[in-house]
Amino acid sequence: MKKQTIFQRLFYGYLMILLVVAALGIYASFSLDHLSKITRSINAIDGKIIRTVNRLRDSTLSQRGFEKKYIISKDEDFYLQLIKMEEYIEKDLVFVKNLIENKEMVALLSEIEALQKQYLSSVTEEIMMIKAGEENFTEEDQNHKKNLSNQITFKLGEIITLTKEAIDRKIEASEKIGAQAAKVVGTITISAIIMAMFIAFFNARTINRPIRLLSKGIQEMAEGTFEEHLRIPSPPEIKEVANAFNNMSDRLKEIDEMKADFVSHVSHELRTPLAIIREAVSLLQIDDISTGSGERQHKLLNIVGEECERLINSVNKILELSRMEAGMWDYCKEKVSLAPLIQQSTLKLMPILQKKGIQLELDYSHNLPAVVIDSEKIAQVMNSLLENALKFTPDGGLIMVKSSLGEKRETENDVITVSVADSGCGIPEENQKEIFDKYKMLQGKGTGLGLYIARHIVNAHGGNIWVESIPGKGSTFSFTIPVS
């Protein structure tokens, strides 16, 4: 299963927290909206019902008073006030009816309307009798009207009582909603805090622990320990750093081993010619020149000269490597032909080839196009390849030097390909890719710098260098130079 990156872990962690906070906000908004609706219902409906019913009760009592005053005084103003009060009562009854939804209260209001109609009918009949001069209404009639008015007042009071009970229920419901909301909000808040702490701890541990292991590995590497790879269970980003660290550790280990090998081989390379020179000089000092041993002295001097040359070549390669890696190696390029350069390099080896009975075959054309090169550096490449071929070709073997035009190798430009083939022991396939690396020696011979420097020179000219080898059948080293 693919591990999540640090970015993904942080993103999903914060997304979870945001979702919890969003859920908390939605729930809180829903609860507040519910409470707001209850409050608006109490203020906009129940409160108006109570105020209107109280006004109806006052209007009913006022109507009863105007009736009594008219009966006593026969004043038309009281009659007019009675009629106007009836209009107010009808208007308020319609208003309350539109507000009420409770069935019990609706039934009470219907009863009040019926009682009000009976009361108005009785009052109207009584007023008509008064205006006709027939005041023969009895006390029973007066009690009936009073009873109707009292019933209306009583039922209006019941509506007020029911409305107050509804208000109490709504207040109780709002208190429950508030308590529930507080409980839920508190629970979600605590859960969000715990979740945030867990996510923060997990992410911090995910990052901190691998970094500590990586820091420990760096300290061990600084102390010269390159043995174990870091195996850190971590996000991909830190795992990439750990892999890069392991690769660096392998490379440093390799360089450390190469350094040790280099010191060992260079010490051997320097020590051997120095020891030979010392012994030769010692023999020259002991040998009496007057004894006529001039031929022996001549041989010893030749040995001293050869070993000095060998020593100088080794030192020169080391110096060239230092200058090359420091970027202080200059190239003096000019347009020349490769044919004379190849011929000159091969001629230098003719005495050694003849001495070892090695056959040399040349296959090159004098009509090759000119190239822009540093002749001295390319001659150094040729010399290095020829010296390697000579070193590994047995007595009586064969060395072939060939140059041709147009053999392209990973390039779009025309190139001249130069190859040096030997009939030596060959190179194992697993070693063919690394022989051009620094301090990698063929069969433990040389300083391991010749091919490395040759590759650097060829690459600087825009070419490539490679080897093709079959163990037991020899090797072919080739390089290319782009045509001008």
Secondary structure, DSSP 8 states (H G I E B T S, - for coil): -----HHHHHHHHHHHHHHHHHHHHHHHHHHHHHHHHHHHHIIIIIHHHHHHHHHHHHHHHHHHHHHHHHHHH--HHHHHHHHHHHHHHHHHHHHHHHH---HHHHHHHHHHHHHHHHHHHHHHHHHHHHHTT-----HHHHHHHHHHHHHHHHHHHHHHHHHHHHHHHHHHHHHHHHHHHHHHHHHHHHHHHHHHHHHHHHHHHHHHHHHHHHHHHHHHHHTT---S-------HHHHHHHHHHHHHHHHHHHHHHHHHHHHHHHHHHHHHHHHHHHHHHHHHHHS-GGGT-HHHHHHHHHHHHHHHHHHHHHHHHHHHHHHHHTT------EEE-HHHHHHHHHHHTHHHHHHHT-EEEEE--TT---EEE-HHHHHHHHHHHHHHHHHHS-TT-EEEEEEEE---SS-SS-EEEEEEEE-S----HHHHTTTTSTT--BTTBS-S-HHHHHHHHHHHTT--EEEEEETTTEEEEEEEEE--
